[in-house]
Structures are given as C-alpha cells and as structure tokens.
Amino acid sequence: MKQHFCLCSKLTSFSKILACFVTSLCIFGSNQIVAEAAQVDPRVVNILIEQGVVDLSVRLPPPLDWKKEAYLSKKTFQVDGPPGIPNLGTTRHRLTWNDNDVFEWFQSDFIQIGAYQFTGEFTIEAELFDGQLRFGVFDPVSKVLLFDGLEYVAEFPVPDLIVEVSNDLNDWVEVGQLEEVSQDFTEGYALSVKFKREKVGSEYYRVRINGGGQLPVEISNDDPETFQLDPFTLQNVSLKGCLLTVDVDYGGGCEDHEFEVFMSPSIFGESFPAQANLWLKHNSNGDLCRGLVSEKLEVDITAVIDQYRKQNGGDDEIILNVYGYFSDKPEAVKVVRYSP
C-alpha cells in the first residue's frame, strides 16, 4: 500500500481547528497490505479491511500546546443509574484545565473540582478541594496524558470529510456513504474513518477533511492579466504542509472582499524542482472606503499537488511563485517551496 500525505491546518488547538488532510492508499488485496509512512505526523497508523469495510486510523497533527487541551480517558466506564433503570451506557472521564488555575474532573456521574499547576514541561500537579493530590505526565511522542494512573487523549470535534476513490490517481469519484467517522481513542490525536470498499483490486482512496474557509487553487491556462481585478498589496507568504498562508493589504473596510487563487499555466516550469505560478484575483465588490485592511488568506494547494502527480506520476518538491497585483507587468512575487 502506497501512501501520500498532504496536510492543511490552522496552527491552533483542536478545539478550534478544521484540517484538510489528503491521503492516497493503494490496496492490492485484502490479504496484502504494506504501509510506508511518508512522515511521522500526520499519517495513517492503522488499516483494517474486514467484510468489505475499510477502516483507516489517521493520526492528526498534535496541538501546539498540550497544556491548553481538554482530555478524554481512553477507557470507558459504565454509567450507573437508579435501581430498576435500564442500562444507561458508558461514558469517559474528562479533564478540563481552566485559565483561572481551576480544573474540572468529570468522572462518570459527578464532577470534582480543584486547583492545578504545571510543575515541568510535561508534568502537572492537581489538588482537589478536599486536599487530595493527583499527578499527570504528558508523553510528547504518543500524545497521551497519564493522569492519576489513567490514560487520556486530547478531545477534538470530529470534522466533516469526503472520501474519494481512484484507480490511477487522476480521476476521483466520491465514496457514496461513510459508515462512521469518530475520534480514535487507541491513538493520540487520531481519527477513525470507516466506509465500504466499493471496488476490488488495485485502488487509491483519498480522505479530504473540510478546511472551512480555505481557498482552493483553480488550474487554468488563462493569461495572468485576466486575474487582475482590484488592487492589493502582497506582503508575505508561508507554507505549512499544503496550507499556503498569504498576507495581503488592500483599501476598503465597508464591503466584503473576495479572493480567488489560480495556477497558470497548468504546465509546470521545466526546472528542478518544478515551478508553478500562482495568481490572486481580488474582488472588492465596489468598496469605496479608504481604510487599510490587512487579511491573512489560507489557500489549499492540494489541486497543485494533484496536477503535479497527474503530469509526473509521483511526488516531488515544487517551487511556488505567488504573484501580487499588477497593472502593467508582474513585479511583486513571493517564493515558497513545497516538500512532500
């Protein structure tokens, strides 16, 4: 099984994050599975195919600061109800560290409250209001918090996602229905995705997690002049995984401004690494106000990577030339490099 990875995410805690994660899996048969991790994080950490159902455990990028996360226990506990009440199911213990140095420890059907302090880079000490002490140690490798002898993983909302299937990495078809998308508690910061295997043989699967508000790159062969609509100033460009962050300034302040991003031409420049030119199209919607607005655009470059795979049959480094607005000829340009 061959795996390709591309991650787009806001570098914030998972209480606020929606990521875009793309992975392609080539399955040669239900009894023959070989995984090659392209990098430590993010990656597919477990693959299971049973009775025609594919189950992927995808490890997501860890939080920037483990101290700011809420945590759920890996282990589940039976919820006890009054006598005669049917089984109420199971629950998990939950830890919340508040900004006022007070923590909440939800245990099945009651909450304990106390004070806490971080005693080291990866250690924490908590004191319940009755004086009892509890200690925690965070493992930066497994992303697991061991608190009072129980393993906890950081809690995050399950994002919307789309699974697509392909036989050649060029033509993609969306998988009709996902059976389950949930947090995978066997791994720190992991997502479990289950869906029916609709084809049998050699195939690729791609998992797209909704990036919420990120701009896609449209592949085009139009002249760069056609993308020049309203002026803006290109200030800075950075790249993390397949999330391109573009800082721009423009005049306005009274209307919503819209940006589109185009790769043109659709053929990569003949150099090593190959080069792609990206152009921003700015629509001010007739804003006549004179305020100076600074905006940080987030661009998903997955389409550029797919275009490179389509033309070259694999992954490699790509130089991205991001151009600013021009009225005569392009001048302002910022350069970043994508590495698979």
DRENSE-679015 format. One record per residue (C-alpha): residue number from 1; x, y, z. Coordinates in steps of 0.5 Angstrom, whole numbers. Example, Ala and Ser with C-alpha at 12.3 -4.5 7.8 and 13.67 -1.06 7.14 Angstrom:
k;xx;yy;zz
1;25;-9;16
2;27;-2;14
This chain:
k;xx;yy;zz
1;0;0;0
2;3;7;-2
3;1;13;2
4;2;20;0
5;1;26;5
6;-1;33;5
7;-4;37;11
8;-7;44;11
9;-9;46;18
10;-9;52;22
11;-4;52;28
12;-8;52;34
13;-11;47;39
14;-16;42;36
15;-22;46;40
16;-21;51;34
17;-18;47;28
18;-21;44;22
19;-16;41;18
20;-15;39;11
21;-12;32;10
22;-11;28;4
23;-8;21;4
24;-8;16;-2
25;-8;9;-1
26;-6;4;-6
27;-10;-3;-4
28;-7;-9;-8
29;-12;-14;-4
30;-15;-15;3
31;-9;-20;5
32;-3;-16;2
33;-2;-9;6
34;4;-5;6
35;5;1;9
36;10;7;8
37;10;13;12
38;12;19;9
39;13;23;15
40;12;22;23
41;6;26;23
42;0;26;20
43;0;19;18
44;-4;13;17
45;-3;9;23
46;-7;3;22
47;-11;0;16
48;-16;-5;17
49;-21;-9;12
50;-26;-13;14
51;-32;-16;11
52;-31;-11;5
53;-31;-5;10
54;-24;0;10
55;-22;3;17
56;-17;8;17
57;-14;11;23
58;-11;17;21
59;-6;21;26
60;-7;28;26
61;-2;34;28
62;-1;35;35
63;-3;41;39
64;2;47;39
65;1;47;47
66;-1;41;50
67;-3;45;57
68;-9;48;53
69;-13;42;51
70;-19;38;55
71;-18;31;55
72;-22;25;55
73;-20;18;58
74;-19;12;53
75;-22;8;58
76;-30;8;58
77;-34;7;65
78;-41;4;66
79;-46;10;68
80;-50;8;74
81;-57;9;74
82;-62;9;80
83;-65;1;81
84;-69;-1;76
85;-67;4;71
86;-64;0;64
87;-57;1;62
88;-55;8;61
89;-49;6;57
90;-42;8;58
91;-38;15;59
92;-31;17;59
93;-27;21;64
94;-26;28;62
95;-21;33;65
96;-21;41;63
97;-16;46;65
98;-19;53;66
99;-15;60;65
100;-16;61;73
101;-12;55;75
102;-18;51;77
103;-19;44;74
104;-25;40;73
105;-25;33;73
106;-31;29;71
107;-32;22;73
108;-38;18;70
109;-44;22;74
110;-40;27;78
111;-35;33;78
112;-29;34;82
113;-26;41;82
114;-19;43;85
115;-13;48;83
116;-7;46;79
117;0;48;77
118;5;46;71
119;11;43;75
120;15;42;69
121;15;42;61
122;11;36;61
123;8;35;68
124;2;37;72
125;0;37;80
126;-7;38;82
127;-10;39;88
128;-17;37;90
129;-21;42;94
130;-21;36;100
131;-13;37;100
132;-12;30;96
133;-6;31;90
134;-7;28;83
135;-1;28;79
136;0;28;71
137;5;27;66
138;4;28;58
139;8;24;53
140;10;28;47
141;11;22;43
142;5;18;44
143;1;25;46
144;-2;21;52
145;-3;25;58
146;-3;20;64
147;-7;23;70
148;-8;19;76
149;-6;13;73
150;-11;13;67
151;-9;15;60
152;-12;21;57
153;-12;23;50
154;-14;31;48
155;-21;32;46
156;-23;35;39
157;-29;36;35
158;-30;31;29
159;-30;35;23
160;-34;34;16
161;-30;30;11
162;-30;27;4
163;-27;20;2
164;-26;19;-6
165;-23;13;-10
166;-19;13;-16
167;-15;7;-20
168;-10;12;-23
169;-9;18;-18
170;-12;22;-24
171;-20;21;-24
172;-23;21;-17
173;-30;19;-15
174;-33;20;-8
175;-35;14;-4
176;-42;14;-3
177;-43;14;4
178;-39;14;10
179;-41;9;16
180;-37;12;21
181;-33;18;23
182;-30;19;30
183;-24;20;35
184;-20;14;35
185;-18;13;43
186;-13;8;41
187;-8;13;39
188;-7;20;41
189;-10;25;36
190;-13;20;31
191;-19;20;27
192;-22;13;25
193;-26;13;18
194;-30;7;16
195;-33;6;9
196;-35;0;5
197;-30;-2;0
198;-34;-1;-7
199;-28;-3;-12
200;-24;-10;-11
201;-17;-9;-14
202;-12;-4;-14
203;-15;3;-12
204;-13;9;-8
205;-17;13;-3
206;-17;20;-1
207;-19;23;5
208;-21;30;5
209;-22;34;12
210;-26;40;11
211;-22;46;12
212;-27;51;13
213;-26;58;9
214;-19;56;6
215;-19;58;-1
216;-18;52;-7
217;-13;53;-13
218;-16;53;-19
219;-12;50;-25
220;-12;55;-31
221;-9;57;-38
222;-11;64;-38
223;-7;70;-38
224;-5;73;-32
225;-8;79;-34
226;-15;76;-33
227;-14;75;-26
228;-12;83;-24
229;-19;86;-22
230;-18;90;-16
231;-11;92;-13
232;-8;89;-7
233;-1;89;-4
234;2;82;-3
235;6;83;4
236;8;76;6
237;7;68;4
238;9;62;8
239;7;55;7
240;6;49;12
241;4;42;9
242;-1;44;4
243;-3;50;7
244;-1;57;4
245;-2;63;8
246;-2;69;4
247;-2;76;8
248;-5;82;4
249;-7;89;5
250;-12;93;1
251;-16;99;1
252;-23;99;4
253;-27;97;10
254;-34;98;8
255;-35;91;4
256;-34;84;4
257;-27;83;-1
258;-27;76;-4
259;-20;73;-7
260;-19;67;-12
261;-13;63;-13
262;-11;61;-20
263;-5;57;-22
264;-3;59;-29
265;0;56;-34
266;-3;49;-32
267;4;46;-34
268;10;46;-29
269;16;50;-31
270;22;46;-33
271;27;47;-28
272;29;42;-22
273;25;43;-17
274;19;44;-22
275;16;51;-21
276;8;53;-21
277;6;60;-22
278;0;62;-17
279;-4;69;-18
280;-9;72;-14
281;-16;75;-16
282;-18;81;-12
283;-26;83;-12
284;-27;89;-7
285;-35;89;-9
286;-34;96;-11
287;-32;98;-4
288;-30;106;-4
289;-28;106;3
290;-21;109;5
291;-19;104;11
292;-13;100;10
293;-15;93;11
294;-10;87;13
295;-12;80;12
296;-9;73;12
297;-11;68;7
298;-11;61;7
299;-10;57;1
300;-11;49;0
301;-5;48;-5
302;-8;40;-6
303;-10;42;-13
304;-3;44;-15
305;0;37;-12
306;-5;33;-16
307;-3;37;-22
308;4;35;-21
309;2;28;-20
310;-2;28;-26
311;4;30;-30
312;9;27;-27
313;7;21;-24
314;9;22;-17
315;11;27;-11
316;17;31;-11
317;19;38;-9
318;15;44;-12
319;17;52;-12
320;11;56;-12
321;12;63;-14
322;6;67;-11
323;5;74;-15
324;2;80;-13
325;-3;85;-16
326;0;89;-23
327;-3;94;-28
328;3;93;-33
329;7;87;-32
330;8;83;-26
331;13;85;-21
332;12;83;-13
333;13;76;-12
334;14;71;-6
335;17;65;-7
336;16;58;-2
337;18;51;-3
338;13;45;-2
339;16;39;0
340;12;32;0
